[in-house]
Amino acid sequence: MHAQIVLFDGFDPLDVIASYEVLYAGGTASGGAVSVELVSAEGPREVVSGTGGLALRATAGLDPGRAGLILVPGASGRVGEPGEVPDQDMGAGEWRQDEFVPVLLGRTLTTGLPTLLKAAVANPEVTTAAVCGGSLVLAMAGLLEGRHATTHHLGLDMLDATGVHAVHARVVDDGDLVTGAGVTSGLDLSLYLLEREVGPRIAHAVEELFAHERRGTVWRHQGPSPAGL
């Protein structure tokens, strides 16, 4: 399985690094069955996160035609109070370190990323994954209507408003769409993907390596509906 982790201006570093390390370690533990790279819609470039100007380098452009996994992270920035309107008087491609998270996520829609993600979602050989606000990027691009997904708990209402069946769970498996909640859920999401795609023994070995135990039940739209709870 080849994994492409998407970088965009203002991304959340933990969303990216947690997933990258888990998947990279999975590749080592599986003898090369998993590979992972950082990509961007624009191609190879330095991409600045929303956390203190920390930059990571995308080594390639996002390729929606390549079989495997494409993972979209969330953004890191200010969380606005209800009714607060962020400053949007900025040109395309511009942003600031104290920007609001919804603005950073929304700004991805002005790039080439939505078109590439649309092609990825339509590719039957691609599993699309997202951590935290990455689910909102996909939803705002109109790619998740009618699907089951999760995001950071502060964004569940926004996810629901886009026509998504928002689920309050740490990891949600909706077939070729797998999503994680808040930032640290990137660890659980990636470990689950290793288990699902490569096998539980590999996932368990990586879990032990990082001294991290996955939390909660992976939600799937299966089985009887709960009643009386």
C-alpha positions as CSV (number, residue, x, y, z in Angstrom):
1,M,0.0,0.0,0.0
2,H,1.4,3.4,-1.0
3,A,0.2,6.3,1.2
4,Q,0.2,10.0,0.0
5,I,-0.2,12.4,2.9
6,V,-1.4,15.8,1.7
7,L,0.2,19.1,2.8
8,F,-1.5,22.5,2.4
9,D,-0.7,25.9,3.8
10,G,-1.7,26.0,7.5
11,F,-1.8,22.2,7.9
12,D,-1.7,20.7,11.4
13,P,1.7,19.1,12.0
14,L,0.5,16.4,14.4
15,D,-2.1,15.2,11.9
16,V,0.6,14.7,9.4
17,I,3.5,13.5,11.5
18,A,1.6,11.0,13.6
19,S,0.2,9.3,10.5
20,Y,3.5,9.5,8.7
21,E,5.4,7.8,11.5
22,V,2.8,5.0,12.0
23,L,2.6,4.2,8.3
24,Y,6.4,4.4,7.8
25,A,7.0,2.1,10.8
26,G,4.3,-0.2,9.2
27,G,6.4,-0.3,6.1
28,T,9.5,-1.3,8.0
29,A,7.6,-4.0,10.0
30,S,6.0,-5.4,6.9
31,G,9.2,-5.6,4.9
32,G,8.1,-2.8,2.5
33,A,4.4,-3.6,2.1
34,V,3.7,0.0,3.0
35,S,5.3,3.2,1.6
36,V,4.5,6.8,2.5
37,E,5.3,10.2,1.1
38,L,4.3,13.8,1.7
39,V,2.6,15.5,-1.3
40,S,0.9,18.7,-2.2
41,A,-1.5,19.8,-4.9
42,E,1.2,22.1,-6.3
43,G,4.0,19.6,-6.5
44,P,7.3,19.5,-4.6
45,R,7.6,22.5,-2.3
46,E,8.1,23.7,1.3
47,V,4.7,23.9,3.0
48,V,4.3,26.0,6.1
49,S,2.1,24.6,8.9
50,G,-0.3,26.6,11.0
51,T,1.9,25.9,14.1
52,G,4.7,28.4,14.7
53,G,5.8,28.5,11.1
54,L,7.0,24.8,11.1
55,A,7.6,23.7,7.5
56,L,7.6,20.3,5.9
57,R,8.6,19.4,2.4
58,A,6.3,17.8,-0.1
59,T,8.4,15.7,-2.3
60,A,5.9,15.1,-5.1
61,G,2.5,16.2,-6.4
62,L,-0.6,14.5,-5.3
63,D,-1.4,11.7,-7.8
64,P,-5.1,10.7,-7.6
65,G,-4.5,7.9,-10.1
66,R,-2.1,6.0,-8.0
67,A,-3.6,3.1,-6.1
68,G,-3.4,3.1,-2.3
69,L,-4.2,5.6,0.4
70,I,-4.6,9.4,0.3
71,L,-4.8,11.1,3.7
72,V,-5.9,14.7,4.2
73,P,-4.9,16.4,7.5
74,G,-6.7,19.3,9.2
75,A,-5.4,22.8,9.9
76,S,-3.8,24.4,12.9
77,G,-4.8,27.9,14.0
78,R,-7.3,30.0,16.0
79,V,-10.7,28.6,17.0
80,G,-13.3,31.4,16.7
81,E,-16.0,32.1,19.2
82,P,-19.6,31.5,18.0
83,G,-20.6,34.4,15.7
84,E,-17.1,35.7,15.4
85,V,-16.2,36.6,11.8
86,P,-12.6,36.0,10.8
87,D,-10.7,38.5,8.6
88,Q,-10.8,37.3,5.0
89,D,-9.4,40.4,3.3
90,M,-6.4,38.5,2.1
91,G,-5.3,37.4,-1.4
92,A,-5.3,33.9,-2.7
93,G,-2.3,31.9,-1.3
94,E,-1.8,34.3,1.6
95,W,-2.4,33.5,5.2
96,R,-1.2,34.4,8.6
97,Q,0.0,32.4,11.6
98,D,-3.0,33.3,13.8
99,E,-5.6,32.6,11.2
100,F,-8.9,30.9,12.0
101,V,-9.0,27.1,11.3
102,P,-12.2,27.4,9.2
103,V,-10.6,30.0,7.0
104,L,-7.5,27.8,6.5
105,L,-9.6,24.8,5.6
106,G,-11.8,26.9,3.3
107,R,-8.8,28.4,1.5
108,T,-7.9,24.9,0.2
109,L,-10.9,25.2,-2.0
110,T,-9.2,28.0,-3.9
111,T,-6.3,25.7,-4.9
112,G,-6.1,22.7,-7.2
113,L,-6.7,20.3,-4.2
114,P,-10.5,19.8,-4.6
115,T,-10.1,18.7,-8.2
116,L,-7.4,16.2,-7.3
117,L,-9.4,14.9,-4.4
118,K,-12.5,14.5,-6.5
119,A,-10.5,12.3,-8.9
120,A,-9.1,10.3,-5.9
121,V,-12.6,9.7,-4.4
122,A,-13.8,8.5,-7.8
123,N,-10.8,6.1,-8.2
124,P,-11.9,2.6,-7.0
125,E,-8.3,1.7,-6.2
126,V,-7.9,4.6,-3.7
127,T,-8.9,4.7,-0.1
128,T,-9.4,8.3,1.0
129,A,-8.7,9.1,4.7
130,A,-8.8,12.2,6.7
131,V,-7.8,13.4,10.2
132,C,-9.7,16.1,12.1
133,G,-10.4,19.1,9.8
134,G,-9.4,17.0,6.8
135,S,-12.9,15.6,6.7
136,L,-14.2,19.2,6.4
137,V,-11.9,19.8,3.5
138,L,-13.5,16.8,1.7
139,A,-17.0,17.8,2.8
140,M,-16.7,21.4,1.7
141,A,-15.5,20.2,-1.7
142,G,-18.8,18.3,-2.0
143,L,-17.2,14.9,-1.8
144,L,-18.8,13.4,1.3
145,E,-22.5,13.9,0.8
146,G,-24.4,10.9,2.1
147,R,-21.3,9.3,3.6
148,H,-20.5,8.5,7.2
149,A,-17.6,10.4,8.7
150,T,-16.1,12.1,11.7
151,T,-14.0,15.1,12.5
152,H,-12.9,17.2,15.6
153,H,-15.9,17.5,17.9
154,L,-16.1,21.2,17.3
155,G,-16.7,20.6,13.6
156,L,-19.3,17.9,13.7
157,D,-22.2,20.3,13.2
158,M,-20.4,21.8,10.2
159,L,-19.8,18.3,8.8
160,D,-23.5,17.5,9.3
161,A,-24.5,20.7,7.5
162,T,-22.8,19.6,4.3
163,G,-25.0,16.5,4.0
164,V,-22.6,14.1,5.8
165,H,-23.8,11.6,8.4
166,A,-21.6,12.9,11.1
167,V,-20.6,10.3,13.7
168,H,-19.2,11.1,17.2
169,A,-16.5,8.4,17.1
170,R,-12.7,8.4,17.2
171,V,-12.4,6.5,13.9
172,V,-15.2,5.9,11.3
173,D,-14.8,3.2,8.5
174,D,-17.1,3.9,5.6
175,G,-15.4,1.5,3.1
176,D,-13.2,3.5,0.8
177,L,-13.5,6.5,3.2
178,V,-11.9,6.3,6.7
179,T,-11.9,9.3,9.0
180,G,-10.5,10.3,12.4
181,A,-11.6,12.8,15.0
182,G,-9.3,15.2,16.9
183,V,-5.6,15.5,16.1
184,T,-4.3,12.6,18.2
185,S,-6.8,10.3,16.5
186,G,-4.3,10.3,13.5
187,L,-2.4,7.6,15.5
188,D,-5.5,5.5,15.9
189,L,-6.6,6.0,12.3
190,S,-3.3,5.0,10.9
191,L,-2.9,2.0,13.1
192,Y,-6.4,0.9,12.1
193,L,-5.5,1.3,8.4
194,L,-2.4,-0.8,9.0
195,E,-4.6,-3.5,10.6
196,R,-7.2,-3.4,7.8
197,E,-4.8,-3.3,4.9
198,V,-1.7,-5.2,6.0
199,G,-2.8,-7.2,9.0
200,P,-3.2,-7.1,12.8
201,R,0.2,-8.5,13.6
202,I,1.9,-5.6,11.8
203,A,-0.4,-3.0,13.4
204,H,0.2,-4.6,16.9
205,A,4.0,-4.4,16.4
206,V,3.8,-0.7,15.5
207,E,1.4,-0.1,18.4
208,E,4.0,-1.6,20.8
209,L,6.8,0.3,19.2
210,F,5.1,3.6,19.9
211,A,3.7,2.6,23.3
212,H,0.3,3.7,22.2
213,E,-3.0,1.7,22.5
214,R,-5.8,2.6,20.2
215,R,-8.9,3.9,21.9
216,G,-12.6,3.3,21.3
217,T,-14.5,1.2,18.8
218,V,-14.0,1.8,15.1
219,W,-17.5,2.8,13.9
220,R,-19.0,1.1,10.9
221,H,-22.5,1.3,9.5
222,Q,-23.1,-2.4,10.3
223,G,-25.2,-4.4,12.7
224,P,-28.5,-3.6,14.5
225,S,-29.2,0.0,15.6
226,P,-28.8,0.5,19.4
227,A,-31.9,1.1,21.3
228,G,-32.7,2.3,24.8
229,L,-29.3,4.0,25.4
